[in-house]
C-alpha cells in the first residue's frame, strides 16, 4: 500500500449532495425565480396544429398558459411528438422560458436534441445561452437545421444549470395526457410524474428550407459503441454488487493490485515481462451540474509499491454518467506491467476528481471486504488505508502472444 498520511479524509454523503442538487433544481432565492405567467405571449400560435406565417406547421400540446416552471439540475427536459402527415422536417423549436442567475449570460451553449423514438440523437443543436434573456418568461424561437424526422420523435433540452446559472422552462397542466419526460440522451428518459407538458413547440415543414443545413434520415447512422478494453484479462475476476458510494472533497480513492504470474497464465515471475496494462475500469457515477463535463477532468495516477508515480493523466467527467455504470479508463497505449510496477508486480491506481459539493464523482464500493486493498488520498498528500470498503476498480491486462497463437476469450464483468 502507498505511504500513509496522518490526516483524516473528509467525505460527502449522498444526502448532503442531494440537498445541494435540490437547491439548484429549486432555482434558489425568490428574487431569482421568475413568476409563472397566466397568459402566453400574444404572438404565440394558438392552434394545436396549424400553419404560421412562413407556411410551417406548429406542433404543440400546451394552450399558451403556464402553470409553473422548472430548472432541472443534472437532468433535462424532453417532449414526445408525432409528425403531421404534411410535414416531415423540423425547422425550429419554440420554448416558453426565462433565464436566471447573473445578469451577464454565461459564455456557453445549451443543447436542443432531436431524437428518434429509440432515444437516439438525430441532431444536436447548440444554442448560445445569451439567446434566453433574464427577464419575464416569454416565447423563444430556436432555429435549427432542416432535420428530417420519423413518424415519432422527441425534442430534448439540456441547460446544464447551476446555482447561479440556468433556464426555467414553463409547463402547462391543462393537457389531456402528458407527453413529457425528464433525462438526458446519454442517461435515458423517464416520464414526468405529474400530468403536464413542457411548453415546447416544433415548427415543421413539408420541404427543407436548408437555411442552416439539411439533415436527412437516409444519411443518419446509429452510433457505434466500442469497448476500448475488450479482450483483456480483468482482475479481480469476481463481480461484486455495489453496496454503497462515496465522494471525497479534495481527494479520491486508490486501490492496490498485486499481479501474480498464475493470474495471467504464467508459471514464474519472469512471465510478467510479457504482460502489459491496457487500462482500468471503475463502477462510478457523476453528480452536480453547471460545469462543462468535457473540460472538467479527473486526475489519474499509477504508482509502484514504493509510492513513485509511474504514469499520470486525466480523463473527462463526461465519461461518467449520472446513473452508476462501469467506466473504462484506457491508457493512451498499452504499457509494460514492469514499467508501472516494481518486480513484485504491485501497483496502485488513484483517482482524484477534485470534488466539490456541487461537482464530483461517486465511487462505489463493497462493504467489509475480507482483505481490503483500498485507500483514500492524493498523490501530493499521501494515502490512508480504509479497512471497511473495497473500491469497485479493476485492472485490465493483455499478454504478448506468439504469432499465430489463439486469442484468449474476453473475461466477463
TORVEXSE-351622 format. One record per residue (C-alpha): x, y, z; residue in one letter. Coordinates in Angstrom, 2 decimals. Layout:
BEGIN
X; Y; Z; a
...
***
This chain:
BEGIN
0.00; 0.00; 0.00; x
1.16; 3.57; -0.63; x
2.69; 5.51; 2.27; x
0.09; 6.69; 4.73; x
-0.81; 10.24; 5.73; x
-1.87; 11.17; 9.29; x
-4.83; 13.38; 8.28; x
-8.38; 12.08; 8.14; x
-10.30; 12.08; 4.87; x
-13.44; 14.20; 4.73; x
-16.26; 12.79; 2.61; x
-19.69; 13.91; 1.47; x
-22.61; 11.60; 1.89; x
-25.25; 11.18; -0.81; x
-27.78; 13.02; 1.37; x
-25.58; 16.12; 1.59; x
-25.07; 16.27; -2.16; x
-28.74; 15.62; -2.92; x
-29.57; 18.65; -0.78; x
-27.19; 20.78; -2.84; x
-28.70; 19.46; -6.06; x
-32.21; 20.21; -4.83; x
-31.23; 23.83; -4.30; x
-30.21; 24.01; -7.95; x
-33.49; 22.45; -9.08; x
-35.49; 24.80; -6.90; x
-33.83; 27.78; -8.50; x
-32.58; 29.29; -5.22; x
-33.97; 32.58; -3.95; x
-37.34; 34.09; -4.76; x
-35.54; 37.11; -6.14; x
-34.05; 34.93; -8.85; x
-37.23; 32.98; -9.61; x
-39.44; 34.38; -12.40; x
-43.13; 34.26; -11.59; x
-45.31; 31.97; -13.65; x
-47.37; 33.83; -16.20; x
-51.06; 33.04; -16.64; x
-51.12; 34.09; -20.29; x
-48.92; 33.12; -23.17; x
-47.13; 35.51; -25.48; x
-49.80; 37.23; -27.53; x
-47.81; 36.44; -30.66; x
-47.54; 32.71; -29.91; x
-49.52; 30.35; -32.19; x
-52.88; 29.43; -30.69; x
-53.87; 26.28; -32.59; x
-52.85; 22.75; -31.60; x
-51.64; 22.25; -35.13; x
-51.68; 24.90; -37.81; x
-49.53; 26.95; -40.14; x
-47.56; 30.03; -39.18; x
-46.84; 32.96; -41.46; x
-43.98; 31.12; -43.15; x
-46.14; 28.13; -44.10; x
-44.64; 25.95; -41.38; x
-46.80; 23.65; -39.26; x
-46.71; 24.21; -35.49; x
-46.97; 21.03; -33.41; x
-47.73; 21.55; -29.71; x
-49.67; 20.34; -26.68; x
-49.89; 23.46; -24.49; x
-52.65; 26.08; -24.60; x
-50.33; 29.06; -24.16; x
-50.80; 29.39; -20.39; x
-48.06; 28.40; -17.93; x
-48.81; 26.79; -14.57; x
-45.20; 26.84; -13.38; x
-41.61; 26.41; -14.46; x
-38.68; 24.21; -13.52; x
-34.92; 24.10; -13.80; x
-33.57; 20.55; -13.65; x
-30.13; 20.04; -12.16; x
-28.23; 17.02; -13.52; x
-31.07; 16.34; -15.96; x
-33.01; 17.80; -18.86; x
-36.45; 18.22; -20.42; x
-38.00; 16.34; -23.35; x
-41.33; 16.09; -25.18; x
-42.50; 13.25; -27.44; x
-44.18; 14.27; -30.71; x
-45.81; 12.69; -33.74; x
-45.13; 14.43; -37.01; x
-48.08; 15.72; -39.06; x
-48.84; 13.93; -42.32; x
-47.99; 17.03; -44.34; x
-44.69; 17.93; -42.60; x
-41.57; 15.81; -42.10; x
-38.87; 18.41; -41.45; x
-38.11; 20.17; -38.17; x
-37.17; 23.81; -38.83; x
-37.27; 25.32; -35.34; x
-38.15; 24.66; -31.70; x
-40.12; 27.14; -29.61; x
-39.82; 27.27; -25.81; x
-41.62; 29.35; -23.18; x
-38.74; 30.17; -20.87; x
-36.59; 32.66; -18.99; x
-33.01; 32.72; -17.76; x
-31.98; 33.15; -14.12; x
-28.70; 33.87; -12.36; x
-26.08; 36.52; -13.07; x
-27.14; 39.40; -15.36; x
-24.30; 38.56; -17.72; x
-25.16; 35.33; -19.57; x
-22.61; 32.52; -19.35; x
-20.33; 32.21; -22.36; x
-21.57; 28.76; -23.28; x
-24.36; 27.00; -25.12; x
-27.27; 24.82; -24.12; x
-28.41; 21.98; -26.35; x
-31.51; 21.16; -28.35; x
-31.65; 17.47; -29.25; x
-33.79; 15.88; -31.92; x
-34.13; 12.14; -31.17; x
-35.89; 9.22; -32.77; x
-38.33; 7.01; -30.88; x
-35.43; 4.78; -29.77; x
-33.98; 7.81; -27.97; x
-31.05; 8.04; -30.40; x
-29.81; 11.54; -31.24; x
-30.53; 12.54; -34.84; x
-29.19; 16.07; -34.33; x
-27.54; 18.05; -31.53; x
-28.04; 21.79; -31.95; x
-26.07; 24.12; -29.63; x
-27.80; 27.41; -28.81; x
-25.92; 30.34; -27.16; x
-27.09; 30.93; -23.59; x
-27.39; 34.63; -24.33; x
-30.37; 33.79; -26.57; x
-32.57; 33.49; -23.47; x
-32.99; 36.77; -21.60; x
-33.01; 37.34; -17.85; x
-36.45; 38.89; -17.81; x
-40.12; 37.89; -17.86; x
-40.87; 34.47; -19.26; x
-41.69; 34.59; -22.97; x
-41.58; 32.56; -26.18; x
-38.26; 31.99; -27.93; x
-37.81; 30.51; -31.39; x
-34.68; 28.41; -31.69; x
-33.84; 27.92; -35.34; x
-32.34; 24.54; -36.25; x
-31.04; 22.94; -39.43; x
-33.72; 21.29; -41.52; x
-33.94; 17.91; -39.76; x
-35.95; 15.07; -41.28; x
-37.70; 13.06; -38.54; x
-39.52; 9.72; -38.37; x
-43.21; 9.48; -37.54; x
-42.48; 9.58; -33.79; x
-39.66; 11.68; -32.37; x
-38.53; 13.60; -29.29; x
-37.27; 17.11; -28.69; x
-34.82; 17.26; -25.78; x
-33.35; 20.27; -23.99; x
-30.25; 20.29; -21.79; x
-29.49; 23.58; -19.99; x
-26.75; 22.31; -17.63; x
-27.96; 24.62; -14.80; x
-26.07; 25.62; -11.69; x
-26.84; 27.60; -8.56; x
-26.48; 30.95; -10.30; x
-26.94; 29.96; -13.92; x
-29.82; 28.27; -15.63; x
-33.03; 28.41; -17.63; x
-36.55; 27.91; -16.36; x
-38.79; 26.00; -18.76; x
-42.51; 26.50; -18.25; x
-45.11; 23.75; -18.15; x
-48.87; 23.58; -18.76; x
-51.15; 21.34; -16.67; x
-54.17; 21.80; -18.91; x
-53.41; 18.81; -21.12; x
-55.36; 15.62; -21.82; x
-52.33; 13.50; -21.01; x
-48.63; 14.10; -20.55; x
-46.14; 13.62; -23.37; x
-43.22; 14.99; -21.35; x
-40.11; 13.40; -19.92; x
-37.00; 14.21; -17.91; x
-33.50; 13.00; -18.61; x
-30.57; 13.30; -21.00; x
-29.63; 11.40; -24.16; x
-26.74; 9.57; -22.52; x
-28.74; 8.79; -19.37; x
-32.13; 7.86; -20.77; x
-35.54; 9.49; -20.28; x
-38.36; 8.87; -17.82; x
-41.92; 10.25; -17.96; x
-42.72; 13.13; -15.65; x
-44.59; 12.08; -12.53; x
-47.49; 14.54; -12.91; x
-49.92; 15.37; -15.72; x
-48.37; 18.32; -17.51; x
-46.41; 19.10; -20.64; x
-43.34; 21.25; -21.06; x
-44.15; 24.30; -23.13; x
-42.16; 23.20; -26.14; x
-43.40; 23.51; -29.71; x
-41.98; 22.37; -33.03; x
-42.07; 24.25; -36.31; x
-42.23; 21.71; -39.14; x
-42.34; 21.96; -42.91; x
-43.12; 19.74; -45.89; x
-39.85; 20.66; -47.59; x
-36.50; 21.58; -46.01; x
-35.54; 25.24; -46.07; x
-31.85; 24.34; -45.80; x
-31.07; 27.75; -44.29; x
-28.91; 26.17; -41.57; x
-28.07; 22.95; -43.35; x
-30.05; 19.77; -44.02; x
-30.03; 16.52; -42.04; x
-31.63; 13.65; -43.97; x
-32.74; 10.45; -42.27; x
-31.10; 8.46; -45.05; x
-27.73; 9.98; -44.13; x
-28.03; 9.24; -40.41; x
-26.20; 6.24; -38.99; x
-26.70; 4.83; -35.47; x
-23.73; 5.40; -33.19; x
-21.29; 2.54; -32.81; x
-20.43; 1.52; -29.27; x
-16.93; 0.15; -28.84; x
-15.40; -1.43; -25.75; x
-11.90; 0.07; -25.57; x
-10.84; -2.67; -23.13; x
-12.29; -5.66; -24.98; x
-10.26; -8.86; -25.00; x
-8.34; -8.09; -21.80; x
-7.65; -10.07; -18.65; x
-9.71; -8.40; -15.92; x
-8.61; -8.52; -12.28; x
-10.23; -9.12; -9.90; x
-12.45; -11.52; -11.82; x
-15.38; -11.67; -9.40; x
-18.26; -9.27; -9.92; x
-19.35; -7.62; -6.68; x
-22.69; -5.86; -6.46; x
-22.19; -2.25; -5.36; x
-23.19; -1.76; -1.74; x
-22.58; 1.95; -1.20; x
-20.90; 5.01; -2.67; x
-18.78; 7.95; -1.53; x
-17.41; 11.24; -2.82; x
-14.47; 12.91; -1.11; x
-13.71; 16.63; -1.07; x
-10.17; 17.32; -2.22; x
-9.11; 13.69; -2.55; x
-10.16; 10.39; -4.06; x
-9.96; 6.59; -3.96; x
-6.96; 4.37; -4.65; x
-6.58; 0.61; -4.83; x
-3.53; -1.64; -4.90; x
-3.15; -4.60; -7.25; x
-0.66; -7.44; -6.89; x
-0.32; -9.28; -10.19; x
0.66; -12.91; -9.67; x
2.09; -14.94; -12.56; x
-0.70; -17.53; -12.19; x
-3.35; -14.84; -12.75; x
-2.04; -14.22; -16.25; x
-1.31; -17.84; -17.19; x
2.39; -17.81; -16.28; x
4.39; -20.08; -14.00; x
7.21; -17.75; -12.92; x
7.79; -14.03; -12.20; x
9.72; -13.79; -15.47; x
6.40; -14.29; -17.24; x
5.24; -10.86; -16.06; x
7.59; -9.34; -18.63; x
5.04; -10.38; -21.27; x
2.20; -8.52; -19.57; x
1.01; -5.03; -20.45; x
-1.54; -2.79; -18.75; x
-4.32; -1.61; -21.07; x
-6.25; 0.40; -18.52; x
-8.70; 0.31; -15.63; x
-12.45; 0.19; -15.13; x
-14.41; 1.51; -12.18; x
-18.03; 1.48; -11.10; x
-18.93; 5.12; -10.56; x
-21.41; 7.92; -11.23; x
-21.25; 11.67; -11.67; x
-23.21; 14.29; -9.72; x
-23.81; 18.03; -9.90; x
-24.25; 20.31; -12.89; x
-23.30; 23.73; -14.17; x
-19.83; 22.66; -15.28; x
-18.54; 21.53; -18.67; x
-18.21; 17.75; -18.39; x
-15.93; 17.64; -21.43; x
-13.31; 20.00; -19.98; x
-13.66; 19.17; -16.26; x
-11.11; 16.47; -15.54; x
-10.50; 13.57; -13.18; x
-6.80; 13.08; -12.41; x
-5.47; 9.52; -12.67; x
-2.12; 8.27; -11.40; x
-0.39; 4.88; -11.30; x
2.16; 4.35; -8.53; x
4.53; 1.49; -7.75; x
4.84; -0.22; -4.35; x
7.32; 2.43; -3.18; x
4.93; 5.28; -3.93; x
6.72; 6.54; -7.03; x
4.42; 7.87; -9.76; x
4.96; 5.79; -12.89; x
2.18; 7.31; -15.01; x
-0.35; 10.11; -14.70; x
-3.06; 11.52; -16.90; x
-6.59; 12.93; -16.97; x
-9.99; 11.78; -18.18; x
-13.09; 13.99; -18.67; x
-16.07; 13.95; -16.34; x
-18.14; 13.19; -19.45; x
-17.04; 9.55; -19.24; x
-19.11; 9.23; -16.08; x
-22.90; 9.24; -16.21; x
-25.40; 10.31; -13.57; x
-26.51; 6.69; -13.33; x
-23.85; 4.31; -11.96; x
-22.08; 2.21; -14.56; x
-18.73; 0.65; -15.37; x
-16.42; 3.28; -16.86; x
-13.34; 2.42; -18.92; x
-10.17; 4.42; -18.36; x
-7.91; 3.35; -21.21; x
-4.22; 4.21; -21.27; x
-3.08; 6.06; -24.42; x
-1.12; 2.94; -25.30; x
-0.59; -0.40; -23.52; x
2.28; -0.12; -21.04; x
4.51; -2.96; -19.81; x
3.44; -4.02; -16.33; x
7.00; -3.88; -15.04; x
7.31; -0.26; -16.18; x
4.42; 0.63; -13.89; x
5.28; -1.74; -11.03; x
8.38; -2.99; -9.30; x
9.41; -6.60; -9.93; x
6.98; -7.52; -7.14; x
4.11; -6.91; -9.58; x
2.43; -4.40; -7.25; x
0.92; -1.13; -8.39; x
-1.72; 1.31; -7.19; x
-4.14; 3.34; -9.31; x
-5.52; 6.55; -7.78; x
-8.33; 8.85; -8.93; x
-8.79; 12.48; -7.89; x
-11.90; 14.25; -9.28; x
-11.15; 17.42; -7.28; x
-14.71; 17.12; -5.99; x
-16.83; 19.88; -4.52; x
-20.28; 19.79; -3.02; x
-21.90; 20.55; -6.39; x
-19.43; 18.72; -8.63; x
-17.85; 15.33; -8.22; x
-17.80; 11.58; -8.75; x
-19.44; 8.95; -6.58; x
-17.10; 5.97; -6.25; x
-18.93; 2.74; -5.43; x
-17.58; 0.07; -3.11; x
-18.13; -3.27; -1.42; x
-18.60; -3.14; 2.35; x
-16.45; -5.06; 4.83; x
-14.15; -6.91; 2.42; x
-12.25; -9.90; 3.80; x
-8.91; -8.49; 2.66; x
-9.08; -4.80; 1.70; x
-6.66; -3.17; -0.72; x
-8.26; 0.29; -0.75; x
-7.19; 3.73; 0.43; x
-8.14; 7.41; 0.17; x
-5.97; 10.45; -0.52; x
-3.97; 12.22; -3.20; x
-0.54; 11.80; -4.76; x
0.62; 15.01; -3.07; x
-0.65; 14.29; 0.45; x
-0.37; 10.50; 0.55; x
-2.95; 7.78; 1.03; x
-4.70; 6.43; 4.08; x
-5.99; 2.81; 4.14; x
-9.73; 2.22; 4.53; x
-10.43; -1.19; 6.01; x
-14.23; -1.15; 5.74; x
-14.56; -0.90; 1.96; x
-13.13; -2.15; -1.30; x
-13.46; 0.21; -4.26; x
-15.02; -1.33; -7.36; x
-11.95; -0.69; -9.51; x
-10.34; -3.26; -11.81; x
-7.18; -3.54; -13.83; x
-7.17; -4.68; -17.46; x
-4.14; -6.59; -18.74; x
-3.01; -8.11; -22.01; x
-0.23; -10.54; -22.86; x
2.12; -10.57; -25.78; x
1.32; -13.64; -27.84; x
3.50; -15.50; -30.30; x
2.49; -15.03; -33.92; x
-0.36; -17.35; -34.86; x
-1.44; -18.06; -31.27; x
-5.11; -18.23; -30.35; x
-6.82; -15.22; -28.80; x
-7.78; -15.53; -25.15; x
-11.56; -15.24; -24.56; x
-12.65; -11.95; -23.03; x
-13.37; -12.10; -19.31; x
-16.90; -11.04; -18.49; x
-17.67; -8.39; -15.90; x
***
